[in-house]
Every structure is written in structure tokens, then in C-alpha cells.
């Protein structure tokens, strides 16, 4: 193997999570209402097969040969019926890796719209939208509950090939589930986790 070829391959390689993962991108949309910066949330259509009626941000799977940031913008355009020039990408927050083989790239963008009421959302995907002042999340911490994660090891696993066989000390994990409540809406799960991460970055909390 030639060293120059190794350098070129690594230089041209865009790192993604190793393994059999679904890659997705999400946009945390900011809107300005009467001089106040707010986050815009979607309530998913009740007709969707996956997570109907749940609160989320625009987002979805990354298509082939598509950069994660491009995916976040495309999904926002499709779900909120916006043009690309109405979405100004500001930056990225931390990525989320889940135990469910899902890896999410998270971006923050400003929407250039006349008003939230003027939005004509894609009813196939979005039931409605609502906003929450960003200051609310800066001033209020989410409640956090943890779910225990344990490995489900099949009987045909080759225990004879590892140290201590069936007695191997497998690691377990904890999965955090965040909750915010505002105006009768419960913002929870990965959406709330993204909001909390965004607020912590703004507060300078690592």
C-alpha cells in the first residue's frame, strides 16, 4: 500500500458514524416575532406512519451524495414550503447518536418569513406549527429521565471466541429522555434533547 494513496483516501473521506446506521439531519428553525427570537416547532401529521402527532423539528434522512447541511435545508423547504433563500444556516450544534442505529446531524437556521401565520405547511407531513421564545429554554431546565439499555445477546452468539464466554462482563447504558412543557405542549425526546444542547451552548455549558 502506497503512503500517498493512504493520505489521499483519508483527505477525501468525510467521516460518518461507523456501522449500519441511518443518517439524518434536523434544522432548529429560528424566527423573529416582535423583536424576540423564538424556536419554531412542528406537530407531525396524524397520518404519518412514524411518530404521528409528535412535536419535532424539520428533518429527515440524508439522501445519497447529499451533505448533512443540505439535507436539513431540503427537509425544511419540503415540510414548511419555503424557498432555499428563506433559510439562512447559522451553524451546527452537537450531533446525536442513538442506541437505535440513528445518527442525527443538528443545525440551527433563521427563517425569513413574514409571520408564522403566513406559513403554508406541507399537510402530508405537518399538522401545525407553534413557537416558543428561546429565552424560555435559557431560563428553564428540562426534566430528564433515564431508560436503562441492556444488550439482547442471541443464543447463537460465539461465546467460545471471547474471554470468559457467557460470563463476559458486558456493559449496559443509560439513555436520557428530556421533557419541556410550554403552552400546553410537551416537547420531549430527541427534540427536547436538541433544544437543551442548543441552550447549553448559548450559555457556554459544555
Backbone as CSV, one residue per row, in Angstrom:
resi,resn,N_x,N_y,N_z,CA_x,CA_y,CA_z,C_x,C_y,C_z
1,UNK,0.854,-1.198,0.000,0.000,0.000,0.000,0.879,1.233,0.000
2,UNK,0.554,2.183,-0.862,1.338,3.404,-1.000,0.877,4.450,0.021
3,UNK,1.854,5.102,0.695,1.521,6.077,1.737,0.779,7.272,1.168
4,UNK,1.158,7.715,-0.022,0.462,8.848,-0.639,-1.007,8.522,-0.931
5,UNK,-1.256,7.276,-1.300,-2.629,6.859,-1.552,-3.435,6.872,-0.248
6,UNK,-2.807,6.435,0.836,-3.469,6.463,2.142,-3.831,7.895,2.518
7,UNK,-2.872,8.827,2.327,-3.124,10.233,2.630,-4.302,10.768,1.809
8,UNK,-4.322,10.436,0.513,-5.374,10.934,-0.374,-6.741,10.375,0.033
9,UNK,-6.778,9.093,0.328,-8.045,8.471,0.701,-8.611,9.109,1.973
10,UNK,-7.736,9.355,2.965,-8.203,9.956,4.212,-8.574,11.425,4.018
11,UNK,-7.831,12.120,3.149,-8.133,13.526,2.875,-9.497,13.676,2.213
12,UNK,-9.839,12.730,1.332,-11.091,12.800,0.586,-12.273,12.182,1.340
13,UNK,-11.993,11.566,2.484,-13.042,10.841,3.204,-13.798,11.771,4.152
14,UNK,-15.141,11.784,4.050,-15.971,12.530,5.000,-16.400,11.559,6.100
15,UNK,-15.931,11.774,7.345,-16.227,10.819,8.411,-17.725,10.769,8.745
16,UNK,-18.251,9.567,8.837,-19.605,9.342,9.299,-19.545,8.261,10.374
17,UNK,-20.596,8.077,11.155,-20.568,7.027,12.178,-20.361,5.655,11.542
18,UNK,-19.415,4.919,12.046,-19.119,3.595,11.506,-20.253,2.638,11.873
19,UNK,-20.592,1.765,10.958,-21.600,0.757,11.243,-22.857,0.941,10.407
20,UNK,-23.833,0.126,10.715,-25.097,0.123,9.970,-26.041,1.139,10.598
21,UNK,-25.826,2.413,10.266,-26.620,3.486,10.851,-27.444,4.196,9.788
22,UNK,-28.607,4.680,10.196,-29.369,5.583,9.357,-28.911,6.999,9.691
23,UNK,-28.576,7.777,8.673,-28.107,9.146,8.877,-29.242,10.120,8.591
24,UNK,-29.428,11.071,9.489,-30.487,12.060,9.334,-29.961,13.441,9.688
25,UNK,-30.674,14.450,9.209,-30.348,15.842,9.537,-31.601,16.551,9.995
26,UNK,-31.417,17.473,10.942,-32.529,18.240,11.505,-32.138,19.708,11.538
27,UNK,-33.116,20.578,11.335,-32.889,22.014,11.466,-33.712,22.555,12.628
28,UNK,-33.037,23.273,13.539,-33.733,24.007,14.589,-34.031,25.394,14.029
29,UNK,-35.300,25.660,13.636,-35.605,26.912,12.939,-35.851,28.061,13.926
30,UNK,-35.147,29.151,13.720,-35.364,30.359,14.493,-36.236,31.320,13.691
31,UNK,-37.156,31.980,14.379,-37.963,33.036,13.764,-37.966,34.218,14.723
32,UNK,-38.077,35.411,14.159,-38.136,36.618,14.991,-39.577,37.118,15.030
33,UNK,-40.121,37.228,16.237,-41.502,37.670,16.432,-41.505,38.883,17.358
34,UNK,-41.889,40.031,16.833,-41.932,41.277,17.614,-40.602,41.525,18.332
35,UNK,-39.514,41.298,17.610,-38.188,41.550,18.160,-37.658,40.463,19.078
36,UNK,-38.403,39.375,19.225,-37.977,38.273,20.100,-37.647,37.045,19.269
37,UNK,-36.514,36.411,19.570,-36.107,35.201,18.859,-36.838,33.999,19.452
38,UNK,-37.468,33.232,18.574,-38.227,32.056,19.006,-37.786,30.831,18.215
39,UNK,-38.013,29.666,18.797,-37.846,28.402,18.080,-39.191,27.981,17.522
40,UNK,-39.182,27.514,16.286,-40.408,27.041,15.656,-40.437,25.519,15.687
41,UNK,-41.548,24.964,16.148,-41.728,23.518,16.247,-42.856,23.074,15.319
42,UNK,-42.760,21.839,14.866,-43.818,21.223,14.079,-44.558,20.191,14.923
43,UNK,-45.851,20.033,14.663,-46.593,18.875,15.147,-46.830,17.986,13.935
44,UNK,-46.312,16.781,13.998,-46.360,15.889,12.844,-47.804,15.484,12.510
45,UNK,-48.050,15.253,11.234,-49.372,14.847,10.780,-49.807,13.550,11.452
46,UNK,-51.081,13.457,11.746,-51.624,12.240,12.360,-51.626,11.075,11.372
47,UNK,-51.440,11.365,10.089,-51.470,10.316,9.062,-50.109,9.670,8.810
48,UNK,-49.062,10.197,9.431,-47.737,9.616,9.239,-47.632,8.281,9.961
49,UNK,-46.896,7.345,9.357,-46.716,6.029,9.972,-45.752,6.087,11.147
50,UNK,-44.779,7.007,11.078,-43.767,7.114,12.123,-44.032,8.342,12.984
51,UNK,-44.184,8.133,14.265,-44.340,9.210,15.256,-45.422,10.230,14.882
52,UNK,-46.631,9.782,14.580,-47.699,10.738,14.261,-48.032,11.613,15.476
53,UNK,-48.352,12.883,15.219,-48.789,13.867,16.214,-47.686,14.268,17.193
54,UNK,-46.457,13.789,16.988,-45.373,14.175,17.893,-44.799,15.531,17.496
55,UNK,-44.215,16.208,18.465,-43.582,17.507,18.242,-42.145,17.283,17.796
56,UNK,-41.745,18.008,16.757,-40.407,17.793,16.204,-39.923,19.052,15.508
57,UNK,-38.721,18.963,14.959,-38.174,19.970,14.071,-38.187,19.414,12.641
58,UNK,-38.076,20.268,11.630,-37.959,19.758,10.264,-36.708,18.886,10.126
59,UNK,-36.848,17.793,9.423,-35.682,16.931,9.238,-36.061,15.602,8.629
60,UNK,-35.037,14.813,8.337,-35.268,13.503,7.753,-33.971,12.869,7.297
61,UNK,-34.094,11.789,6.571,-32.938,11.024,6.128,-32.089,11.778,5.113
62,UNK,-30.784,11.552,5.185,-29.839,12.165,4.252,-29.791,11.319,2.984
63,UNK,-30.000,11.971,1.849,-30.000,11.249,0.588,-28.575,11.029,0.082
64,UNK,-28.429,10.117,-0.859,-27.120,9.790,-1.412,-26.485,11.030,-2.044
65,UNK,-25.201,11.204,-1.773,-24.411,12.333,-2.304,-24.914,13.689,-1.813
66,UNK,-25.578,13.697,-0.664,-26.095,14.932,-0.096,-25.360,15.234,1.210
67,UNK,-24.883,16.466,1.356,-24.241,16.866,2.608,-25.300,16.990,3.697
68,UNK,-24.941,16.708,4.953,-25.924,16.809,6.039,-26.606,18.170,6.105
69,UNK,-25.852,19.255,5.912,-26.452,20.589,5.963,-27.451,20.792,4.832
70,UNK,-27.142,20.243,3.655,-28.065,20.334,2.528,-29.358,19.580,2.822
71,UNK,-29.224,18.446,3.496,-30.397,17.651,3.854,-31.309,18.425,4.804
72,UNK,-30.714,19.081,5.800,-31.506,19.846,6.762,-32.279,20.962,6.069
73,UNK,-31.623,21.640,5.138,-32.283,22.722,4.396,-33.380,22.162,3.492
74,UNK,-33.081,21.079,2.774,-34.066,20.480,1.860,-35.315,20.040,2.615
75,UNK,-35.122,19.362,3.739,-36.264,18.884,4.508,-37.110,20.054,5.023
76,UNK,-36.454,21.135,5.422,-37.185,22.309,5.898,-37.984,22.938,4.767
77,UNK,-37.382,23.009,3.583,-38.087,23.523,2.415,-39.336,22.693,2.121
78,UNK,-39.184,21.370,2.165,-40.286,20.477,1.823,-41.406,20.521,2.855
79,UNK,-41.051,20.577,4.144,-42.061,20.486,5.196,-42.768,21.816,5.455
80,UNK,-42.058,22.917,5.270,-42.648,24.229,5.541,-42.973,25.009,4.269
81,UNK,-42.732,24.379,3.114,-42.991,25.020,1.824,-42.279,26.375,1.709
82,UNK,-40.984,26.354,1.954,-40.149,27.546,1.861,-39.173,27.408,0.700
83,UNK,-38.677,28.530,0.226,-37.605,28.501,-0.767,-36.267,28.462,-0.035
84,UNK,-35.238,28.048,-0.751,-33.915,27.939,-0.128,-33.427,29.288,0.387
85,UNK,-33.754,30.364,-0.323,-33.274,31.685,0.086,-33.956,32.180,1.365
86,UNK,-35.031,31.498,1.792,-35.712,31.874,3.030,-35.111,31.193,4.259
87,UNK,-34.097,30.362,4.044,-33.472,29.620,5.147,-32.002,29.995,5.213
88,UNK,-31.607,30.651,6.284,-30.212,31.059,6.438,-29.566,30.210,7.530
89,UNK,-28.679,29.318,7.119,-28.000,28.443,8.070,-27.045,29.259,8.936
90,UNK,-27.140,29.092,10.250,-26.295,29.845,11.179,-25.123,29.000,11.668
91,UNK,-25.380,27.744,11.959,-24.309,26.884,12.456,-24.853,25.540,12.899
92,UNK,-24.002,24.764,13.530,-24.366,23.410,13.965,-24.249,23.292,15.474
93,UNK,-25.085,22.425,16.047,-24.929,22.044,17.446,-24.439,20.601,17.469
94,UNK,-24.373,20.006,18.639,-23.813,18.663,18.749,-24.679,17.621,18.028
95,UNK,-24.025,16.642,17.474,-24.731,15.547,16.799,-25.239,14.555,17.839
96,UNK,-26.281,13.843,17.473,-26.892,12.884,18.392,-26.733,11.471,17.844
97,UNK,-26.225,10.593,18.681,-26.128,9.179,18.348,-27.073,8.415,19.268
98,UNK,-27.930,7.579,18.690,-28.903,6.854,19.494,-28.577,5.359,19.522
99,UNK,-29.138,4.622,20.486,-28.946,3.167,20.510,-29.730,2.457,19.421
100,UNK,-30.496,3.219,18.636,-31.372,2.622,17.634,-30.766,2.719,16.231
101,UNK,-29.442,2.837,16.171,-28.731,2.925,14.883,-29.169,4.146,14.071
102,UNK,-29.410,5.241,14.773,-29.754,6.506,14.123,-28.750,7.563,14.567
103,UNK,-28.176,8.261,13.600,-27.201,9.319,13.870,-27.733,10.596,13.239
104,UNK,-27.852,11.659,14.049,-28.517,12.875,13.592,-27.559,14.063,13.617
105,UNK,-27.441,14.725,12.466,-26.730,15.994,12.369,-27.728,17.109,12.672
106,UNK,-27.338,18.044,13.545,-28.268,19.074,14.005,-27.748,20.466,13.650
107,UNK,-28.589,21.238,12.995,-28.220,22.579,12.554,-29.227,23.610,13.072
108,UNK,-28.776,24.855,13.121,-29.634,25.972,13.513,-29.716,26.927,12.330
109,UNK,-30.934,27.371,12.012,-31.100,28.283,10.886,-32.171,29.319,11.164
110,UNK,-32.063,30.455,10.521,-33.032,31.541,10.658,-33.962,31.528,9.458
111,UNK,-35.273,31.558,9.729,-36.258,31.576,8.657,-36.639,33.015,8.329
112,UNK,-36.596,33.329,7.053,-37.000,34.657,6.586,-38.455,34.572,6.125
113,UNK,-39.384,34.813,7.070,-40.815,34.731,6.766,-41.512,35.971,7.305
114,UNK,-42.638,36.322,6.680,-43.382,37.497,7.127,-43.979,37.271,8.508
115,UNK,-44.526,36.083,8.714,-45.114,35.720,10.001,-45.298,34.215,10.037
116,UNK,-45.419,33.669,11.244,-45.653,32.232,11.369,-47.013,31.885,10.776
117,UNK,-47.990,32.773,10.951,-49.324,32.525,10.417,-49.365,32.472,8.903
118,UNK,-48.374,33.070,8.265,-48.329,33.086,6.799,-47.744,31.798,6.220
119,UNK,-47.197,30.934,7.076,-46.626,29.681,6.588,-47.723,28.785,6.018
120,UNK,-47.440,28.168,4.889,-48.342,27.197,4.287,-47.630,25.846,4.315
121,UNK,-47.786,25.130,5.413,-47.006,23.914,5.636,-47.500,22.774,4.750
122,UNK,-46.638,21.792,4.575,-46.977,20.576,3.837,-47.857,19.697,4.724
123,UNK,-49.155,19.678,4.442,-50.107,18.974,5.310,-49.918,17.459,5.302
124,UNK,-49.216,16.935,4.314,-48.937,15.499,4.317,-48.000,15.117,5.462
125,UNK,-47.193,16.079,5.892,-46.211,15.793,6.933,-46.429,16.584,8.220
126,UNK,-46.996,17.775,8.090,-47.088,18.685,9.236,-48.542,19.047,9.508
127,UNK,-48.982,18.782,10.734,-50.345,19.140,11.134,-50.444,20.630,11.444
128,UNK,-49.463,21.147,12.197,-49.444,22.560,12.561,-48.060,22.914,13.093
129,UNK,-47.856,24.205,13.343,-46.601,24.675,13.923,-46.917,25.607,15.096
130,UNK,-45.942,25.767,15.967,-46.058,26.736,17.056,-44.658,27.206,17.419
131,UNK,-44.576,28.291,18.151,-43.274,28.850,18.530,-43.156,28.962,20.045
132,UNK,-41.913,28.939,20.493,-41.591,29.142,21.907,-40.421,30.116,21.972
133,UNK,-40.509,31.163,22.794,-39.371,32.081,22.917,-38.111,31.338,23.334
134,UNK,-37.006,31.640,22.681,-35.749,30.977,23.013,-35.362,31.239,24.463
135,UNK,-35.705,32.415,24.978,-35.384,32.738,26.368,-36.014,31.761,27.359
136,UNK,-37.157,31.171,26.975,-37.785,30.199,27.876,-36.842,29.036,28.156
137,UNK,-36.172,28.565,27.112,-35.265,27.429,27.267,-33.955,27.849,27.941
138,UNK,-33.621,29.120,27.826,-32.430,29.624,28.517,-32.672,29.726,30.019
139,UNK,-33.933,29.929,30.389,-34.263,30.171,31.796,-34.834,28.946,32.500
140,UNK,-35.203,27.918,31.749,-35.828,26.732,32.343,-35.109,25.461,31.898
141,UNK,-34.770,24.639,32.874,-34.113,23.369,32.587,-35.161,22.299,32.284
142,UNK,-34.831,21.350,31.433,-35.774,20.250,31.186,-35.749,19.257,32.343
143,UNK,-36.815,18.497,32.486,-36.738,17.333,33.361,-36.124,16.203,32.531
144,UNK,-35.280,15.418,33.162,-34.561,14.366,32.444,-34.791,13.029,33.149
145,UNK,-35.203,12.044,32.385,-35.407,10.694,32.903,-34.559,9.745,32.077
146,UNK,-34.054,8.717,32.730,-33.139,7.794,32.052,-33.761,6.411,31.897
147,UNK,-33.554,5.844,30.730,-34.003,4.490,30.431,-32.777,3.581,30.405
148,UNK,-32.851,2.474,31.109,-31.749,1.521,31.097,-31.684,0.777,29.781
149,UNK,-30.476,0.629,29.248,-30.271,-0.073,27.980,-29.410,-1.315,28.240
150,UNK,-29.951,-2.489,27.909,-29.222,-3.738,28.093,-29.117,-4.479,26.772
151,UNK,-28.001,-5.189,26.595,-27.784,-5.953,25.369,-28.661,-7.203,25.354
152,UNK,-29.245,-7.470,24.204,-30.027,-8.687,23.993,-29.178,-9.619,23.134
153,UNK,-28.438,-10.508,23.783,-27.464,-11.346,23.084,-28.116,-12.663,22.672
154,UNK,-28.094,-12.985,21.371,-28.744,-14.221,20.907,-28.008,-15.466,21.382
155,UNK,-28.739,-16.567,21.449,-28.158,-17.827,21.926,-27.046,-18.342,21.024
156,UNK,-27.090,-17.974,19.720,-26.083,-18.496,18.797,-24.844,-17.598,18.725
157,UNK,-24.722,-16.639,19.632,-23.522,-15.807,19.666,-22.314,-16.697,19.973
158,UNK,-21.153,-16.494,19.307,-19.974,-17.362,19.523,-19.249,-17.044,20.838
159,UNK,-19.864,-17.415,21.955,-19.283,-17.131,23.264,-17.911,-17.785,23.436
160,UNK,-17.676,-18.885,22.711,-16.419,-19.613,22.858,-15.234,-18.828,22.303
161,UNK,-15.495,-17.758,21.561,-14.421,-16.980,20.956,-14.013,-15.763,21.789
162,UNK,-14.699,-15.512,22.901,-14.384,-14.329,23.716,-13.976,-14.738,25.124
163,UNK,-13.269,-13.839,25.787,-12.823,-14.111,27.147,-14.024,-14.303,28.076
164,UNK,-13.937,-15.327,28.918,-14.947,-15.645,29.932,-16.274,-16.121,29.354
165,UNK,-16.352,-16.293,28.029,-17.542,-16.884,27.421,-18.828,-16.191,27.829
166,UNK,-19.811,-16.990,28.283,-21.105,-16.420,28.682,-20.995,-15.559,29.930
167,UNK,-19.868,-15.645,30.614,-19.670,-14.828,31.803,-19.023,-13.483,31.510
168,UNK,-18.870,-13.144,30.230,-18.232,-11.866,29.870,-19.003,-10.697,30.476
169,UNK,-18.251,-9.711,30.955,-18.852,-8.557,31.631,-19.284,-7.501,30.613
170,UNK,-20.456,-7.696,30.011,-20.975,-6.742,29.036,-21.369,-5.438,29.726
171,UNK,-21.198,-4.356,29.018,-21.559,-3.048,29.554,-23.020,-2.728,29.244
172,UNK,-23.682,-2.082,30.181,-25.025,-1.575,29.957,-24.960,-0.058,29.830
173,UNK,-26.039,0.555,29.407,-26.032,2.001,29.230,-27.308,2.640,29.739
174,UNK,-27.298,3.988,29.721,-28.488,4.750,30.103,-28.804,5.741,28.986
175,UNK,-30.058,5.785,28.598,-30.485,6.680,27.524,-31.318,7.807,28.125
176,UNK,-30.881,9.074,27.940,-31.606,10.194,28.555,-32.821,10.607,27.737
177,UNK,-33.928,10.866,28.398,-35.143,11.363,27.754,-35.508,12.696,28.411
178,UNK,-35.477,13.765,27.617,-35.714,15.119,28.115,-37.164,15.549,27.888
179,UNK,-37.660,16.416,28.792,-39.022,16.938,28.689,-39.045,18.438,28.996
180,UNK,-39.707,19.201,28.122,-40.082,20.585,28.388,-41.602,20.684,28.232
181,UNK,-42.225,21.574,28.992,-43.650,21.845,28.818,-43.845,23.336,28.642
182,UNK,-44.611,23.692,27.597,-44.852,25.115,27.320,-46.184,25.271,26.594
183,UNK,-47.047,26.124,27.121,-48.314,26.434,26.469,-49.176,25.225,26.168
184,UNK,-49.149,24.231,27.053,-49.947,23.023,26.848,-49.292,21.990,25.957
185,UNK,-48.122,22.289,25.429,-47.388,21.339,24.585,-46.259,20.674,25.369
186,UNK,-46.090,19.384,25.154,-44.978,18.642,25.759,-43.940,18.388,24.670
187,UNK,-42.791,19.023,24.839,-41.661,18.838,23.914,-40.728,17.833,24.574
188,UNK,-40.542,16.687,23.946,-39.783,15.647,24.634,-38.905,14.860,23.656
189,UNK,-38.149,13.938,24.231,-37.321,13.050,23.417,-36.152,13.756,22.771
190,UNK,-35.822,13.326,21.546,-34.654,13.877,20.859,-34.825,15.361,20.556
191,UNK,-36.068,15.795,20.303,-36.306,17.211,20.037,-35.931,18.049,21.256
192,UNK,-36.391,17.625,22.424,-36.048,18.343,23.651,-34.555,18.256,23.945
193,UNK,-33.959,17.154,23.604,-32.512,16.980,23.813,-31.724,17.961,22.953
194,UNK,-32.161,18.163,21.712,-31.510,19.143,20.838,-31.661,20.554,21.392
195,UNK,-32.867,20.875,21.861,-33.108,22.200,22.429,-32.198,22.438,23.634
196,UNK,-32.096,21.441,24.499,-31.255,21.574,25.686,-29.799,21.768,25.311
197,UNK,-29.339,21.033,24.315,-27.955,21.179,23.855,-27.716,22.572,23.294
198,UNK,-28.660,23.070,22.502,-28.558,24.414,21.930,-28.498,25.463,23.043
199,UNK,-29.389,25.344,24.035,-29.402,26.297,25.145,-28.100,26.248,25.932
200,UNK,-27.583,25.051,26.160,-26.325,24.925,26.908,-25.153,25.527,26.150
201,UNK,-25.147,25.381,24.823,-24.082,26.007,24.025,-24.159,27.517,24.165
202,UNK,-25.372,28.070,24.090,-25.544,29.518,24.221,-25.135,30.015,25.608
203,UNK,-25.332,29.167,26.619,-24.942,29.533,27.997,-23.468,29.301,28.249
204,UNK,-22.771,28.649,27.301,-21.362,28.340,27.500,-21.123,27.129,28.351
205,UNK,-22.147,26.234,28.403,-22.023,24.987,29.184,-21.620,23.865,28.240
206,UNK,-20.511,23.207,28.512,-20.076,22.087,27.675,-20.841,20.832,28.049
